[in-house]
């Protein structure tokens, strides 16, 4: 009820002159609306307004936020510390060392394979010359003929070779020297002593024929 209005009487016309310009007085029949805004702080209990969702208030100033629960990931990757850097460099160093050992082992294996093959070829060339001279000494011309390369065998048949060598002075003894490689040819020196007392020196040229065969393909006296 406004001042100046008597109960049950008409409203005082002069009371409206106290209203601010542009303001609209509330309807006389509208009841007052109770406040439903919760008090400040951690959310004081109070009824929530109909049709709205209450928003919890944040922690007061100066109070730290509660820690994250388990399984919560940071929105960005944490920078590596000095210990992580040391571990990374140690792992890189170990990996580089292993790679270096593997590379050196591979190179060493190739070198060893080449050296082993060279030694086998030198031994095979010595064996070929020894078998040839032994066949001539014992008149086993088939054995001696088998030590010749395909090129020499194409020039002379087995029978022709046996007839030619049968006319020669027989070998009494021989000595095969140390071979050496000259490109793809292996040179094998040998000293021959004949039954008449004479001696002769020859150098046999041995080549590789096939994957593992070494054959005589020439001789120089």
MARDO-373742 format. One record per atom (N, C-alpha, C): residue in one letter; x, y, z. Coordinates in pm, whole numbers, padded with zeros to 5 digits, always signed. Layout:
// residues N
AXYZ...
This chain:
// residues 221
X+00084-00117+00000X+00000+00000+00000X+00088+00122+00000X+00057+00218-00089X+00137+00339-00105X+00101+00439+00004X+00201+00521+00042X+00166+00629+00138X+00070+00726+00074X-00013+00772+00146X-00113+00869+00099X-00238+00802+00056X-00240+00664+00056X-00362+00594+00015X-00426+00539+00139X-00543+00572+00154X-00618+00527+00270X-00675+00392+00240X-00685+00308+00343X-00745+00178+00320X-00886+00191+00275X-00907+00123+00158X-01043+00125+00106X-01075+00248+00031X-00983+00349+00025X-01012+00473-00044X-00942+00481-00176X-00963+00579-00255X-00900+00597-00384X-00754+00635-00369X-00676+00608-00472X-00532+00639-00469X-00510+00786-00478X-00401+00829-00413X-00366+00970-00414X-00301+01004-00545X-00361+01102-00622X-00301+01134-00751X-00163+01191-00739X-00124+01254-00635X+00008+01317-00622X+00117+01219-00595X+00088+01093-00558X+00194+00996-00529X+00265+00954-00653X+00204+00947-00773X+00269+00906-00898X+00375+01001-00939X+00374+01128-00889X+00475+01227-00928X+00610+01194-00869X+00624+01105-00772X+00752+01068-00711X+00822+00957-00789X+00759+00894-00888X+00823+00788-00968X+00927+00847-01062X+01039+00773-01085X+01143+00821-01176X+01089+00825-01317X+01138+00921-01400X+01090+00929-01539X+01124+00801-01616X+01026+00753-01689X+01046+00635-01772X+01027+00504-01696X+01008+00508-01566X+00991+00384-01491X+00848+00340-01500X+00830+00209-01494X+00696+00152-01501X+00669+00088-01369X+00567+00137-01301X+00537+00078-01169X+00491-00065-01186X+00525-00153-01096X+00483-00293-01105X+00335-00304-01086X+00277-00407-01141X+00133-00425-01119X+00105-00445-00971X-00005-00393-00934X-00040-00397-00792X-00068-00539-00748X-00113-00625-00843X-00151-00760-00804X-00034-00857-00807X+00089-00815-00860X+00202-00907-00872X+00266-00931-00738X+00280-01055-00692X+00342-01082-00562X+00492-01067-00572X+00559-01040-00465X+00707-01029-00465X+00770-01164-00495X+00881-01160-00577X+00953-01281-00618X+01067-01306-00519X+01065-01420-00455X+01174-01447-00359X+01306-01473-00432X+01415-01432-00371X+01550-01452-00430X+01593-01597-00415X+01644-01654-00531X+01691-01792-00530X+01840-01803-00561X+01911-01689-00566X+02054-01691-00595X+02128-01735-00471X+02211-01840-00480X+02281-01887-00360X+02383-01787-00314X+02417-01794-00189X+02514-01702-00132X+02651-01732-00184X+02742-01630-00178X+02879-01647-00229X+02954-01746-00142X+03061-01803-00199X+03141-01900-00126X+03140-02032-00198X+03150-02147-00126X+03153-02280-00183X+03015-02330-00219X+02919-02239-00235X+02785-02280-00276X+02698-02308-00155X+02642-02202-00099X+02555-02221+00017X+02430-02294-00025X+02378-02379+00062X+02256-02452+00024X+02140-02358+00004X+02064-02387-00094X+01947-02305-00124X+01873-02365-00240X+01750-02335-00253X+01673-02394-00363X+01719-02340-00497X+01731-02428-00595X+01769-02388-00732X+01647-02340-00805X+01661-02238-00889X+01546-02189-00964X+01494-02296-01060X+01363-02292-01077X+01298-02390-01163X+01343-02372-01307X+01387-02486-01374X+01428-02480-01515X+01572-02439-01536X+01651-02418-01430X+01792-02380-01446X+01879-02482-01375X+02009-02490-01415X+02105-02581-01355X+02198-02502-01268X+02212-02537-01143X+02301-02459-01055X+02446-02478-01095X+02523-02372-01097X+02664-02374-01133X+02746-02367-01007X+02831-02468-00980X+02908-02464-00855X+03010-02352-00859X+03023-02287-00750X+03118-02175-00740X+03260-02229-00730X+03359-02155-00781X+03498-02195-00776X+03555-02178-00637X+03677-02230-00617X+03738-02217-00485X+03770-02071-00455X+03768-02036-00334X+03799-01896-00298X+03944-01864-00327X+03973-01736-00336X+04109-01689-00366X+04206-01738-00260X+04329-01782-00309X+04431-01826-00215X+04424-01973-00183X+04321-02046-00224X+04308-02189-00195X+04348-02265-00321X+04450-02357-00315X+04493-02430-00436X+04384-02524-00485X+04385-02547-00618X+04287-02638-00678X+04319-02781-00638X+04220-02866-00625X+04245-03006-00589X+04325-03075-00699X+04410-03175-00665X+04492-03244-00767X+04405-03324-00861X+04463-03348-00984X+04390-03427-01082X+04381-03572-01035X+04280-03635-01078X+04264-03775-01046X+04353-03862-01131X+04364-03990-01099X+04449-04080-01180X+04396-04094-01321X+04491-04104-01418X+04451-04121-01558X+04432-03992-01633X+04440-03879-01566X+04421-03751-01633X+04553-03712-01698X+04553-03682-01826X+04673-03646-01899X+04682-03494-01914X+04806-03450-01914X+04827-03306-01932X+04794-03268-02076X+04744-03147-02097X+04709-03107-02233X+04830-03085-02323X+04953-03092-02268X+05073-03074-02350X+05181-03164-02294X+05280-03199-02380X+05388-03288-02338X+05486-03212-02251X+05524-03273-02140X+05620-03209-02051X+05758-03211-02115X+05834-03102-02105X+05967-03099-02166X+06060-03198-02097X+06153-03266-02175X+06244-03363-02113X+06341-03294-02020X+06369-03362-01909X+06466-03307-01816X+06605-03357-01850X+06704-03321-01768X+06842-03359-01797X+06862-03509-01793X+06792-03578-01703X+06807-03724-01695X+06755-03791-01821X+06642-03742-01875X+06589-03799-01999X+06686-03776-02115X+06749-03659-02119X+06845-03632-02226X+06966-03725-02216X+07014-03747-02094X+07127-03838-02077X+07093-03979-02123X+06974-04026-02086X+06931-04159-02129X+06921-04168-02282X+06869-04061-02343X+06855-04061-02488X+06992-04071-02554X+07090-03992-02505X+07223-03995-02565X+07291-04128-02541X+07269-04187-02423X+07328-04319-02396X+07273-04423-02492X+07142-04420-02514X+07081-04515-02607X+07131-04495-02749X+07143-04368-02791X+07195-04341-02924X+07339-04388-02938X+07419-04367-02832X+07557-04413-02836X+07568-04564-02845X+07483-04635-02770X+07484-04782-02776X+07443-04830-02914X+07339-04768-02970X+07295-04806-03105X+07403-04783-03210X+07473-04669-03199X+07580-04640-03295X+07695-04740-03281X+07726-04778-03155X+07832-04875-03134X+07796-05011-03193X+07671-05053-03174X+07627-05181-03229X+07632-05179-03382X+07588-05066-03441X+07593-05054-03587X+07735-05058-03638X+07826-04992-03566X+07967-04992-03608X+08027-05132-03602X+07994-05204-03494X+08045-05341-03482X+07992-05429-03595X+07863-05412-03627X+07805-05491-03737X+07873-05459-03870X+07897-05329-03894X+07962-05291-04020X+08105-05345-04026X+08179-05331-03915X+08316-05383-03914X+08317-05534-03928X+08219-05599-03863X+08212-05744-03876X+08181-05786-04018X+08093-05711-04086X+08064-05744-04226X+08185-05725-04315X+08257-05612-04297X+08378-05588-04377X+08483-05693-04347X+08499-05724-04217X+08596-05826-04181X+08561-05962-04238X+08432-05994-04242X+08391-06122-04300X+08420-06129-04449X+08398-06017-04520X+08428-06015-04664X+08577-06031-04689X+08658-05960-04608X+08803-05970-04625X+08850-06113-04596X+08795-06171-04488X+08833-06308-04454X+08793-06406-04564X+08676-06382-04624X+08632-06470-04733X+08724-06459-04853X+08766-06337-04887X+08857-06319-05001X+08992-06384-04975X+09044-06364-04852X+09174-06423-04819X+09167-06576-04821X+09058-06630-04767X+09042-06776-04768X+09034-06831-04910X+08959-06762-04997X+08950-06806-05136X+09084-06798-05207X+09163-06694-05177X+09295-06680-05241X+09388-06792-05197X+09383-06823-05069X+09469-06932-05020X+09429-07065-05081X+09301-07089-05093X+09253-07214-05154X+09296-07224-05299X+09293-07113-05372X+09334-07114-05513X+09483-07141-05527X+09564-07083-05440X+09708-07108-05446X+09740-07254-05415X+09669-07308-05315X+09692-07449-05282X+09645-07540-05395X+09534-07505-05459X+09484-07586-05570X+09576-07582-05690X+09637-07467-05716X+09730-07458-05829X+09855-07542-05803X+09903-07542-05680X+10018-07627-05646X+09985-07775-05664X+09862-07812-05623X+09819-07950-05637X+09809-07992-05784X+09761-07903-05868X+09748-07936-06011X+09884-07961-06074X+09983-07878-06044X+10117-07896-06101X+10181-08024-06047X+10161-08051-05918X+10217-08173-05862X+10157-08298-05925X+10025-08299-05947X+09961-08414-06011X+10010-08431-06155X+10032-08322-06223X+10081-08329-06363X+10220-08391-06369X+10310-08341-06286X+10446-08393-06288X+10453-08537-06238X+10370-08569-06142X+10367-08706-06092X+10317-08802-06200X+10219-08759-06278X+10171-08842-06389X+10277-08865-06493X+10360-08763-06524X+10468-08781-06620X+10577-08872-06564X+10607-08858-06438X+10714-08939-06378X+10677-09088-06379X+10549-09120-06351X+10505-09260-06343X+10445-09309-06474X+10449-09227-06578X+10390-09262-06708X+10238-09285-06696X+10177-09217-06598X+10030-09218-06586X+09981-09095-06664X+09978-09110-06797X+09950-08993-06881X+09804-08948-06872X+09714-09037-06837X+09575-08995-06817X+09565-08896-06700X+09639-08924-06595X+09640-08834-06479X+09698-08698-06516X+09808-08702-06591X+09870-08576-06632X+09779-08499-06728X+09714-08570-06819X+09626-08504-06918X+09505-08440-06850X+09457-08499-06742X+09340-08446-06671X+09368-08311-06606X+09498-08276-06587X+09534-08149-06523X+09543-08033-06622X+09523-08061-06751X+09530-07955-06852X+09394-07886-06866X+09399-07758-06905X+09275-07682-06923X+09205-07725-07052X+09083-07679-07067X+09003-07719-07184X+09067-07670-07314X+09130-07557-07313X+09192-07502-07435X+09304-07593-07484X+09390-07643-07393X+09498-07732-07434X+09445-07870-07474X+09342-07916-07406X+09285-08047-07443X+09218-08042-07579X+09163-07924-07615X+09103-07913-07749X+09210-07916-07859X+09331-07874-07828X+09438-07875-07927X+09500-08014-07945X+09494-08097-07841X+09562-08226-07845X+09476-08330-07773X+09454-08441-07838X+09374-08548-07776X+09456-08619-07669X+09387-08705-07595X+09454-08780-07490X+09560-08875-07549X+09527-08941-07659X+09622-09034-07722X+09744-08961-07776X+09722-08846-07838X+09834-08768-07890X+09926-08720-07777X+09865-08679-07668X+09944-08634-07553X+10029-08750-07497X+09967-08869-07485X+10042-08984-07431X+10156-09023-07522X+10134-09019-07653X+10240-09054-07747X+10354-08953-07741X+10323-08826-07730X+10427-08723-07725X+10509-08735-07597X+10443-08751-07484X+10516-08757-07357X+10593-08889-07343X+10546-08995-07408X+10619-09123-07400X+10753-09118-07467X+10773-09027-07561X+10900-09012-07631X+10998-08924-07554X+10954-08860-07449X+11040-08769-07374X+11120-08848-07270X+11229-08786-07225X+11311-08846-07120X+11231-08847-06990X+11236-08957-06921X+11155-08973-06802X+11205-08884-06688X+11108-08835-06610X+11138-08752-06495X+11175-08843-06378X+11284-08810-06311X+11325-08887-06193X+11272-08825-06064X+11274-08691-06056X+11225-08623-05935X+11185-08481-05973X+11111-08422-05885X+11066-08283-05910X+11038-08215-05776X+11040-08083-05781X+11008-08001-05663X+10919-07886-05709X+10806-07871-05642X+10712-07762-05674X+10737-07648-05577X+10757-07527-05633X+10785-07411-05551X+10659-07341-05501X+10678-07222-05446X+10568-07143-05389X+10496-07066-05500X+10367-07083-05513X+10295-07012-05621X+10265-06868-05581X+10234-06787-05680X+10189-06650-05655X+10088-06612-05763X+10003-06518-05729X+09895-06477-05820X+09943-06362-05907X+09902-06368-06033X+09926-06260-06128X+09793-06229-06197X+09711-06148-06132X+09576-06126-06180X+09492-06250-06157X+09435-06301-06264X+09354-06423-06255X+09433-06549-06285X+09565-06534-06307X+09652-06648-06337X+09743-06672-06216X+09761-06800-06183X+09850-06839-06074X+09975-06902-06134X+10091-06846-06101X+10219-06892-06154X+10285-06983-06051X+10317-07106-06095X+10372-07207-06005X+10509-07249-06059X+10617-07218-05989X+10749-07263-06034X+10774-07409-05994X+10855-07478-06072X+10889-07618-06043X+11028-07649-06098X+11099-07734-06028X+11231-07778-06072X+11225-07928-06096X+11270-07971-06213X+11260-08110-06256X+11399-08167-06277X+11424-08287-06227X+11550-08358-06253X+11518-08484-06333X+11586-08501-06445X+11562-08612-06536X+11651-08731-06499X+11619-08847-06560X+11693-08969-06527X+11835-08966-06580X+11864-08881-06677X+11999-08871-06731X+12084-08773-06651X+12029-08716-06546X+12105-08628-06459X+12084-08480-06487X+12021-08449-06593X+11997-08308-06624X+11883-08253-06538X+11885-08120-06524X+11779-08052-06448X+11715-07946-06535X+11594-07920-06506X+11520-07819-06584X+11428-07744-06488X+11409-07617-06521X+11320-07532-06440X+11207-07483-06529X+11086-07486-06478X+10969-07444-06555X+10874-07364-06465X+10795-07283-06528X+10692-07206-06455X+10557-07236-06521X+10468-07297-06446X+10338-07337-06497X+10236-07226-06474X+10151-07206-06572X+10043-07107-06564X+09911-07182-06537X+09855-07156-06422X+09734-07226-06378X+09619-07125-06373X+09505-07165-06428X+09386-07080-06429X+09271-07156-06364X+09173-07079-06322X+09054-07141-06263X+08955-07177-06374X+08912-07300-06370X+08818-07350-06470X+08698-07410-06396X+08584-07342-06406X+08469-07386-06329X+08473-07324-06190X+08377-07359-06106X+08369-07296-05974X+08483-07333-05882X+08542-07453-05894X+08644-07495-05798X+08758-07573-05863X+08771-07573-05994X+08875-07649-06061X+08987-07557-06108X+09109-07598-06086X+09228-07524-06131X+09304-07614-06226X+09336-07562-06346X+09397-07642-06450X+09517-07568-06510X+09614-07650-06557X+09733-07593-06621X+09698-07551-06763X+09733-07426-06795X+09698-07375-06928X+09821-07318-06999X+09940-07352-06954X+10062-07306-07020X+10182-07336-06932X+10300-07338-06996X+10424-07360-06923X+10534-07283-06992X+10621-07224-06912X+10735-07147-06963X+10862-07207-06905X+10961-07236-06993X+11087-07294-06948X+11199-07194-06966
